[in-house]
């Protein structure tokens, strides 16, 4: 079974500017997204630990798909885009991880040093003007009685 998503843009007088339809597998959703300039990116889960990325130009309505070749089994909870880089944060084998994916060159890599921490990626922010990524890893502290 499949489901269809329609994304529509109207102007302030409610005149239709464009409409795009996209067909998803019944188990997929588009609830994780990120803005970058005039583009809106959606992270679409396909199967366990596999994702597809849809880029929608909000001016023209043009849709394009970005292929991502999985490098690790990662449960993604955070998603951001900066310039030509897609960032996916989440868990790999219970440890925090962030994948840096230069999608124009099809070049993914895992950001170093996060695997040394225990916890989970709870927030990820980008600052294109400073060319910087901020990742907050949170963990629970157990008290000894």
C-alpha positions in Angstrom: 0.0 0.0 0.0 1.2 3.5 -0.8 0.1 7.0 0.2 0.3 10.3 -1.7 1.6 13.5 -0.2 0.7 16.8 -1.9 2.8 19.9 -1.1 1.2 23.2 -2.2 2.3 26.8 -2.2 -0.1 29.7 -2.2 0.6 33.4 -2.2 -1.0 35.7 0.5 -4.2 36.1 -1.6 -4.5 32.3 -1.7 -3.7 32.0 -5.4 -2.0 28.7 -6.2 1.7 29.1 -7.1 2.5 25.4 -7.5 1.7 21.9 -6.3 3.8 18.8 -6.1 2.8 15.2 -5.4 5.0 12.5 -4.0 4.1 8.9 -3.4 5.4 7.3 -0.2 5.4 3.7 1.0 2.6 3.3 3.6 5.2 2.8 6.4 7.2 6.0 5.4 6.6 9.5 6.6 8.1 13.0 6.1 8.1 14.3 9.7 11.8 15.3 9.8 12.7 18.3 7.7 15.3 21.1 7.4 15.5 24.5 5.6 18.5 25.7 3.6 18.0 28.9 1.7 15.1 28.5 -0.7 15.2 24.7 -0.3 13.2 22.5 2.0 14.7 19.0 2.7 12.7 16.0 3.9 14.3 12.9 5.5 12.2 10.0 4.4 12.7 6.6 6.2 12.5 3.8 3.6 13.3 0.6 5.6 15.1 0.1 8.9 18.2 2.4 8.9 17.8 3.4 5.3 16.7 6.9 4.2 16.0 8.9 1.2 16.2 12.7 1.0 13.8 14.9 -0.9 14.8 18.4 -1.8 12.0 20.9 -2.7 12.7 24.3 -4.1 10.1 26.5 -2.4 10.3 29.1 -5.2 9.8 26.9 -8.3 8.3 23.8 -6.7 10.9 21.6 -8.3 11.4 18.3 -6.5 14.6 16.3 -6.6 15.8 13.2 -4.8 19.1 12.9 -3.1 20.5 9.4 -2.8 22.2 8.4 0.4 24.2 5.2 0.7 24.1 4.0 4.2 27.5 3.7 5.9 26.2 2.6 9.4 22.9 1.3 10.9 21.8 4.6 12.4 18.5 5.6 13.9 18.2 9.3 12.9 16.5 11.8 15.3 18.1 15.1 14.2 18.4 16.5 10.7 20.0 19.7 9.4 21.4 21.1 6.1 24.2 23.6 5.7 25.4 24.6 2.3 26.0 21.3 0.4 26.1 19.2 3.5 23.4 17.1 5.1 23.8 16.3 8.8 22.0 13.4 10.4 22.3 12.9 14.1 21.1 9.9 16.2 22.2 6.6 17.6 24.5 3.9 16.3 24.6 0.8 18.6 23.4 2.9 21.5 26.1 5.6 21.0 25.6 9.2 19.7 26.6 9.8 16.1 26.5 12.5 13.5 26.9 11.7 9.8 28.3 14.5 7.6 27.1 13.9 4.0 28.4 16.1 1.3 25.6 15.2 -1.1 26.9 17.0 -4.2 30.0 14.8 -4.1 28.2 11.7 -2.6 30.7 11.6 0.2 29.5 10.6 3.7 31.6 10.4 6.9 30.9 10.0 10.6 32.0 13.0 12.7 34.8 11.9 15.1 34.8 11.8 18.9 31.1 11.5 19.5 31.4 7.8 19.8 33.5 8.3 22.9 30.5 9.8 24.7 27.6 8.0 26.3 24.1 9.4 25.7 22.1 10.6 22.8 22.1 13.5 20.3 19.4 15.8 21.7 19.9 18.8 19.5 21.9 19.8 16.4 22.2 23.3 15.1 24.0 24.8 12.1 25.5 28.3 11.6 26.2 28.8 7.9 27.6 32.3 8.5 30.2 30.8 10.9 30.5 27.5 9.0 29.9 25.7 12.3 27.9 22.8 13.7 26.7 22.6 17.3 25.8 19.2 18.7 24.3 18.7 22.1 24.6 15.2 23.6 22.6 14.5 26.7 22.8 11.6 29.1 21.3 10.5 32.3 23.4 10.4 35.5 22.8 7.5 37.9 23.3 8.2 41.5 24.7 5.6 43.8 22.8 5.0 47.0 
